[in-house]
Amino acid sequence: MKPKKQYYEGLFNKVHIENKEEILFIGDDLEKDIKGGIENGLDTCWVNYNDKKTSEIIPKYEIKALNELKNLLQLKKHKDEIKLYIKSL
C-alpha cells in the first residue's frame, strides 16, 4: 500500500503512464499520499482541509478544498495533457 514504491509502480502500469511529469498526485494524508508521491518523483497536491501546518513533508501544491483544484490545474502549462489519479477522499 501507499507510500510503498510498488503501489506507485502498479499505478503507472495500470493507467499506462510513462512520463511522471504528466501526473499530479492529489491526497489528503501527508504521510500516505504526499510523502509517497514525492518519494516516487511525482508532483503532489495536498488537500489540507483543516489548515494544518507542516515542516517535514512539503507538497508542490496545497489547497484547502477540492473546488480549488480547477484553478490549480488552469495554472499548469499543459492542463489538457495532465492525467490525474485522484484517490477516494
MODELLER restraints for C-alpha pairs under 7 A, 6 or more apart:
rsr = mdl.restraints
at = mdl.atoms
rsr.add(forms.Gaussian(group=physical.xy_distance, feature=features.Distance(at['CA:1:A'], at['CA:7:A']), mean=5.57, stdev=0.5))
rsr.add(forms.Gaussian(group=physical.xy_distance, feature=features.Distance(at['CA:2:A'], at['CA:32:A']), mean=5.47, stdev=0.5))
rsr.add(forms.Gaussian(group=physical.xy_distance, feature=features.Distance(at['CA:2:A'], at['CA:33:A']), mean=6.79, stdev=0.5))
rsr.add(forms.Gaussian(group=physical.xy_distance, feature=features.Distance(at['CA:2:A'], at['CA:36:A']), mean=6.37, stdev=0.5))
rsr.add(forms.Gaussian(group=physical.xy_distance, feature=features.Distance(at['CA:3:A'], at['CA:32:A']), mean=5.17, stdev=0.5))
rsr.add(forms.Gaussian(group=physical.xy_distance, feature=features.Distance(at['CA:3:A'], at['CA:33:A']), mean=6.59, stdev=0.5))
rsr.add(forms.Gaussian(group=physical.xy_distance, feature=features.Distance(at['CA:3:A'], at['CA:35:A']), mean=6.90, stdev=0.5))
rsr.add(forms.Gaussian(group=physical.xy_distance, feature=features.Distance(at['CA:3:A'], at['CA:36:A']), mean=4.08, stdev=0.5))
rsr.add(forms.Gaussian(group=physical.xy_distance, feature=features.Distance(at['CA:4:A'], at['CA:36:A']), mean=6.78, stdev=0.5))
rsr.add(forms.Gaussian(group=physical.xy_distance, feature=features.Distance(at['CA:5:A'], at['CA:40:A']), mean=6.77, stdev=0.5))
rsr.add(forms.Gaussian(group=physical.xy_distance, feature=features.Distance(at['CA:20:A'], at['CA:41:A']), mean=6.98, stdev=0.5))
rsr.add(forms.Gaussian(group=physical.xy_distance, feature=features.Distance(at['CA:20:A'], at['CA:42:A']), mean=6.07, stdev=0.5))
rsr.add(forms.Gaussian(group=physical.xy_distance, feature=features.Distance(at['CA:21:A'], at['CA:42:A']), mean=6.86, stdev=0.5))
rsr.add(forms.Gaussian(group=physical.xy_distance, feature=features.Distance(at['CA:22:A'], at['CA:81:A']), mean=6.95, stdev=0.5))
rsr.add(forms.Gaussian(group=physical.xy_distance, feature=features.Distance(at['CA:22:A'], at['CA:82:A']), mean=4.88, stdev=0.5))
rsr.add(forms.Gaussian(group=physical.xy_distance, feature=features.Distance(at['CA:22:A'], at['CA:83:A']), mean=5.78, stdev=0.5))
rsr.add(forms.Gaussian(group=physical.xy_distance, feature=features.Distance(at['CA:23:A'], at['CA:42:A']), mean=6.42, stdev=0.5))
rsr.add(forms.Gaussian(group=physical.xy_distance, feature=features.Distance(at['CA:23:A'], at['CA:43:A']), mean=6.62, stdev=0.5))
rsr.add(forms.Gaussian(group=physical.xy_distance, feature=features.Distance(at['CA:23:A'], at['CA:82:A']), mean=6.14, stdev=0.5))
rsr.add(forms.Gaussian(group=physical.xy_distance, feature=features.Distance(at['CA:23:A'], at['CA:83:A']), mean=5.50, stdev=0.5))
rsr.add(forms.Gaussian(group=physical.xy_distance, feature=features.Distance(at['CA:23:A'], at['CA:84:A']), mean=5.78, stdev=0.5))
rsr.add(forms.Gaussian(group=physical.xy_distance, feature=features.Distance(at['CA:24:A'], at['CA:42:A']), mean=6.61, stdev=0.5))
rsr.add(forms.Gaussian(group=physical.xy_distance, feature=features.Distance(at['CA:24:A'], at['CA:43:A']), mean=5.09, stdev=0.5))
rsr.add(forms.Gaussian(group=physical.xy_distance, feature=features.Distance(at['CA:24:A'], at['CA:44:A']), mean=5.52, stdev=0.5))
rsr.add(forms.Gaussian(group=physical.xy_distance, feature=features.Distance(at['CA:24:A'], at['CA:45:A']), mean=6.86, stdev=0.5))
rsr.add(forms.Gaussian(group=physical.xy_distance, feature=features.Distance(at['CA:24:A'], at['CA:84:A']), mean=5.78, stdev=0.5))
rsr.add(forms.Gaussian(group=physical.xy_distance, feature=features.Distance(at['CA:25:A'], at['CA:37:A']), mean=6.37, stdev=0.5))
rsr.add(forms.Gaussian(group=physical.xy_distance, feature=features.Distance(at['CA:25:A'], at['CA:42:A']), mean=6.64, stdev=0.5))
rsr.add(forms.Gaussian(group=physical.xy_distance, feature=features.Distance(at['CA:25:A'], at['CA:43:A']), mean=6.23, stdev=0.5))
rsr.add(forms.Gaussian(group=physical.xy_distance, feature=features.Distance(at['CA:25:A'], at['CA:44:A']), mean=4.77, stdev=0.5))
rsr.add(forms.Gaussian(group=physical.xy_distance, feature=features.Distance(at['CA:25:A'], at['CA:45:A']), mean=6.17, stdev=0.5))
rsr.add(forms.Gaussian(group=physical.xy_distance, feature=features.Distance(at['CA:25:A'], at['CA:84:A']), mean=6.83, stdev=0.5))
rsr.add(forms.Gaussian(group=physical.xy_distance, feature=features.Distance(at['CA:25:A'], at['CA:85:A']), mean=6.04, stdev=0.5))
rsr.add(forms.Gaussian(group=physical.xy_distance, feature=features.Distance(at['CA:25:A'], at['CA:86:A']), mean=6.77, stdev=0.5))
rsr.add(forms.Gaussian(group=physical.xy_distance, feature=features.Distance(at['CA:26:A'], at['CA:44:A']), mean=5.85, stdev=0.5))
rsr.add(forms.Gaussian(group=physical.xy_distance, feature=features.Distance(at['CA:26:A'], at['CA:45:A']), mean=4.75, stdev=0.5))
rsr.add(forms.Gaussian(group=physical.xy_distance, feature=features.Distance(at['CA:26:A'], at['CA:46:A']), mean=6.01, stdev=0.5))
rsr.add(forms.Gaussian(group=physical.xy_distance, feature=features.Distance(at['CA:26:A'], at['CA:86:A']), mean=5.64, stdev=0.5))
rsr.add(forms.Gaussian(group=physical.xy_distance, feature=features.Distance(at['CA:27:A'], at['CA:33:A']), mean=5.24, stdev=0.5))
rsr.add(forms.Gaussian(group=physical.xy_distance, feature=features.Distance(at['CA:27:A'], at['CA:34:A']), mean=6.49, stdev=0.5))
rsr.add(forms.Gaussian(group=physical.xy_distance, feature=features.Distance(at['CA:27:A'], at['CA:45:A']), mean=6.54, stdev=0.5))
rsr.add(forms.Gaussian(group=physical.xy_distance, feature=features.Distance(at['CA:27:A'], at['CA:46:A']), mean=5.36, stdev=0.5))
rsr.add(forms.Gaussian(group=physical.xy_distance, feature=features.Distance(at['CA:27:A'], at['CA:47:A']), mean=5.86, stdev=0.5))
rsr.add(forms.Gaussian(group=physical.xy_distance, feature=features.Distance(at['CA:27:A'], at['CA:87:A']), mean=6.60, stdev=0.5))
rsr.add(forms.Gaussian(group=physical.xy_distance, feature=features.Distance(at['CA:28:A'], at['CA:46:A']), mean=5.55, stdev=0.5))
rsr.add(forms.Gaussian(group=physical.xy_distance, feature=features.Distance(at['CA:28:A'], at['CA:47:A']), mean=4.71, stdev=0.5))
rsr.add(forms.Gaussian(group=physical.xy_distance, feature=features.Distance(at['CA:28:A'], at['CA:48:A']), mean=6.14, stdev=0.5))
rsr.add(forms.Gaussian(group=physical.xy_distance, feature=features.Distance(at['CA:28:A'], at['CA:89:A']), mean=6.91, stdev=0.5))
rsr.add(forms.Gaussian(group=physical.xy_distance, feature=features.Distance(at['CA:30:A'], at['CA:57:A']), mean=6.79, stdev=0.5))
rsr.add(forms.Gaussian(group=physical.xy_distance, feature=features.Distance(at['CA:34:A'], at['CA:44:A']), mean=5.94, stdev=0.5))
rsr.add(forms.Gaussian(group=physical.xy_distance, feature=features.Distance(at['CA:34:A'], at['CA:46:A']), mean=6.55, stdev=0.5))
rsr.add(forms.Gaussian(group=physical.xy_distance, feature=features.Distance(at['CA:34:A'], at['CA:59:A']), mean=6.30, stdev=0.5))
rsr.add(forms.Gaussian(group=physical.xy_distance, feature=features.Distance(at['CA:35:A'], at['CA:57:A']), mean=6.28, stdev=0.5))
rsr.add(forms.Gaussian(group=physical.xy_distance, feature=features.Distance(at['CA:37:A'], at['CA:43:A']), mean=6.99, stdev=0.5))
rsr.add(forms.Gaussian(group=physical.xy_distance, feature=features.Distance(at['CA:37:A'], at['CA:44:A']), mean=6.20, stdev=0.5))
rsr.add(forms.Gaussian(group=physical.xy_distance, feature=features.Distance(at['CA:38:A'], at['CA:44:A']), mean=6.71, stdev=0.5))
rsr.add(forms.Gaussian(group=physical.xy_distance, feature=features.Distance(at['CA:43:A'], at['CA:60:A']), mean=6.04, stdev=0.5))
rsr.add(forms.Gaussian(group=physical.xy_distance, feature=features.Distance(at['CA:44:A'], at['CA:59:A']), mean=5.35, stdev=0.5))
rsr.add(forms.Gaussian(group=physical.xy_distance, feature=features.Distance(at['CA:44:A'], at['CA:60:A']), mean=5.36, stdev=0.5))
rsr.add(forms.Gaussian(group=physical.xy_distance, feature=features.Distance(at['CA:44:A'], at['CA:61:A']), mean=6.24, stdev=0.5))
rsr.add(forms.Gaussian(group=physical.xy_distance, feature=features.Distance(at['CA:45:A'], at['CA:59:A']), mean=5.87, stdev=0.5))
rsr.add(forms.Gaussian(group=physical.xy_distance, feature=features.Distance(at['CA:45:A'], at['CA:60:A']), mean=6.12, stdev=0.5))
rsr.add(forms.Gaussian(group=physical.xy_distance, feature=features.Distance(at['CA:45:A'], at['CA:61:A']), mean=4.51, stdev=0.5))
rsr.add(forms.Gaussian(group=physical.xy_distance, feature=features.Distance(at['CA:45:A'], at['CA:62:A']), mean=5.32, stdev=0.5))
rsr.add(forms.Gaussian(group=physical.xy_distance, feature=features.Distance(at['CA:46:A'], at['CA:59:A']), mean=6.20, stdev=0.5))
rsr.add(forms.Gaussian(group=physical.xy_distance, feature=features.Distance(at['CA:46:A'], at['CA:61:A']), mean=6.35, stdev=0.5))
rsr.add(forms.Gaussian(group=physical.xy_distance, feature=features.Distance(at['CA:46:A'], at['CA:62:A']), mean=4.76, stdev=0.5))
rsr.add(forms.Gaussian(group=physical.xy_distance, feature=features.Distance(at['CA:46:A'], at['CA:63:A']), mean=6.25, stdev=0.5))
rsr.add(forms.Gaussian(group=physical.xy_distance, feature=features.Distance(at['CA:47:A'], at['CA:62:A']), mean=6.08, stdev=0.5))
rsr.add(forms.Gaussian(group=physical.xy_distance, feature=features.Distance(at['CA:47:A'], at['CA:63:A']), mean=5.05, stdev=0.5))
rsr.add(forms.Gaussian(group=physical.xy_distance, feature=features.Distance(at['CA:47:A'], at['CA:64:A']), mean=5.52, stdev=0.5))
rsr.add(forms.Gaussian(group=physical.xy_distance, feature=features.Distance(at['CA:47:A'], at['CA:65:A']), mean=6.17, stdev=0.5))
rsr.add(forms.Gaussian(group=physical.xy_distance, feature=features.Distance(at['CA:47:A'], at['CA:66:A']), mean=6.95, stdev=0.5))
rsr.add(forms.Gaussian(group=physical.xy_distance, feature=features.Distance(at['CA:48:A'], at['CA:62:A']), mean=6.70, stdev=0.5))
rsr.add(forms.Gaussian(group=physical.xy_distance, feature=features.Distance(at['CA:48:A'], at['CA:63:A']), mean=5.98, stdev=0.5))
rsr.add(forms.Gaussian(group=physical.xy_distance, feature=features.Distance(at['CA:48:A'], at['CA:64:A']), mean=4.86, stdev=0.5))
rsr.add(forms.Gaussian(group=physical.xy_distance, feature=features.Distance(at['CA:49:A'], at['CA:64:A']), mean=4.98, stdev=0.5))
rsr.add(forms.Gaussian(group=physical.xy_distance, feature=features.Distance(at['CA:49:A'], at['CA:65:A']), mean=6.12, stdev=0.5))
rsr.add(forms.Gaussian(group=physical.xy_distance, feature=features.Distance(at['CA:51:A'], at['CA:64:A']), mean=6.85, stdev=0.5))
rsr.add(forms.Gaussian(group=physical.xy_distance, feature=features.Distance(at['CA:73:A'], at['CA:79:A']), mean=5.73, stdev=0.5))
